[in-house]
Amino acid sequence: MNSVQTQGTALVTGASSGIGAVYAQRLAARGFDLLLVARDQERLEAAASKLRAEHGVQVEVLKADLTQKDDVLKLEQRLRSDSSISLLLNNAGVAADGLLANADMDQMERLIQLNVTTVTRLASAAAASFTKAGRGTIINIASVVALFPERFNATYSASKAYVLSLTQSLNAELAGTGVQVQAVLPGVTRTEILERSGIDASQIPAEMVMEAGEMVDAALSGLDQGELITIPSLPNLSEWESYVAARHAMAPNLSRSTAATRYK
C-alpha cells in the first residue's frame, strides 16, 4: 500500500506493548501510517518492522518518556506541526495499587503526569491541529474505574475519571469541527500494566479479564458507530444511557440561588 492512499498517520502512545501495540496492528490494517511512541526503542523497532512487512504502511518510531516534560513538549510540537497526523491515541498510562495513605507520592505524581497532564497536553495539540484541518480523531483510553472509584486505587481511579470528563468536555468544544472524540473505558485487560502496578492477575476472576485484542476490536467498533463513550464489557447499553440521562436530569438544579430545603 502506498502511503499516499492511507488515512493519514495515527500517533499511538504506549505503543510497545499491550493495548497500544494491538491498536497499532489494527490501525495499520485499516490503512493508517503510524507514529509509534514509547520508552522501549528495541520493542518499537521490532513492532515497526513487522507492521511495515504485513501492512505496507509507513511506520516511524519515537522513543519518549511521557513522564518527562521535555519529551512531552517535543511530541506536542510534532502534533501541532505535522499535518499528516489524523488520529491521536492517548493510550500511555500507568496503574497503581494500595491505599493513598500509604502511597509513594513521587510515584503518584508520575502517575498523574502521565495519565492526566500528558493526556491533556497531547489532546490540546491534536484538537488545535485537527480543527484547523477540519478532520481527525482523538481516542483517550480511560477505565471503568472512572465510574466505580470505590473499587480501586484512589489516584488511578481519579486520573481515569479525569480522562472521561476531559473527553466529554472536549467533545462539546469540538462540535461541528469535523473532529471525532472517543473515550474507551476498559475493564480489567490482560496487559503488562497489571504486573507493573503490583497486581496479581491470577487473583482476579477469569470472567472479569478481557484479552487486549477483543478489547481493542470492540473499541474500534464503538468508534465506527460514532460512540463518544465506549465500554467494551457492558452488555446492556441502556444502563449507560440511564446513567447519562440521570446526569442530565440533575443538570438544571446543580447551580441555583438558594440552598436545597434539606439544608435549612
MOCORHU-V480343 format. One record per backbone hydrogen bond with DSSP energy under -0.5 kcal/mol. CO is the residue of the C=O (numbers start at 0). NH is the residue of the N-H. Records with the same first field share a line. If there is no record, write none. Layout:
CO = NH + NH
//
This chain:
1 = 4
2 = 5
7 = 32
8 = 10 + 85 + 86
9 = 11 + 34
10 = 12 + 88
11 = 36
13 = 16
16 = 19 + 20
17 = 21
18 = 22
19 = 23
20 = 24
21 = 25
22 = 26
23 = 27
24 = 28
25 = 29
26 = 31
27 = 30
30 = 6
32 = 9
33 = 59
34 = 11
35 = 61
36 = 13 + 14
37 = 63
38 = 40
39 = 43
40 = 44
41 = 45
42 = 46
43 = 47
44 = 48
45 = 49
46 = 50
47 = 51
48 = 52
49 = 53
50 = 54 + 56
51 = 55
57 = 33
59 = 35
61 = 37
63 = 65
64 = 67
66 = 68
67 = 71
68 = 72
69 = 73
70 = 74
71 = 75
72 = 76
73 = 77
74 = 78
75 = 79
76 = 80
77 = 81
80 = 82
81 = 84
83 = 8
85 = 136
86 = 10
87 = 89 + 138
88 = 12 + 90
89 = 140
98 = 101
99 = 102
102 = 104
103 = 107
104 = 108
105 = 109
106 = 110
107 = 111
108 = 112
109 = 113
110 = 114
111 = 115 + 116
112 = 117
113 = 118
115 = 119
116 = 120
117 = 121
118 = 122
119 = 123
120 = 124
121 = 125
122 = 126
123 = 127
124 = 128
125 = 129
126 = 130
127 = 131
128 = 132
129 = 133 + 134
135 = 179
136 = 87 + 138
137 = 139 + 181
138 = 89
139 = 141 + 183
142 = 145
143 = 146 + 147
147 = 150
148 = 151
152 = 156
153 = 157
154 = 158
155 = 159
156 = 160
157 = 161
158 = 162
159 = 163
160 = 164
161 = 165
162 = 166
163 = 167
164 = 168
165 = 169
166 = 170
167 = 171
168 = 172
169 = 173
171 = 174
173 = 176 + 178
177 = 135
179 = 137
181 = 139
182 = 229
183 = 141 + 185
185 = 143
187 = 209
188 = 190
189 = 211
190 = 193 + 194
191 = 195
192 = 196
193 = 198
194 = 197
198 = 200
199 = 202
200 = 203
204 = 207
205 = 208
207 = 187 + 209
209 = 189
210 = 214
211 = 215
212 = 216
213 = 217
214 = 218
215 = 219
216 = 220
217 = 221
218 = 222
219 = 223
220 = 224
221 = 226
222 = 225
227 = 182
228 = 230
229 = 184 + 231
230 = 233
232 = 234
234 = 236
235 = 238 + 239
236 = 240
237 = 241
238 = 242
239 = 243
240 = 244
241 = 245
242 = 246
243 = 247
244 = 248
245 = 249
246 = 250
247 = 251
249 = 252
250 = 253
259 = 262
260 = 263
//
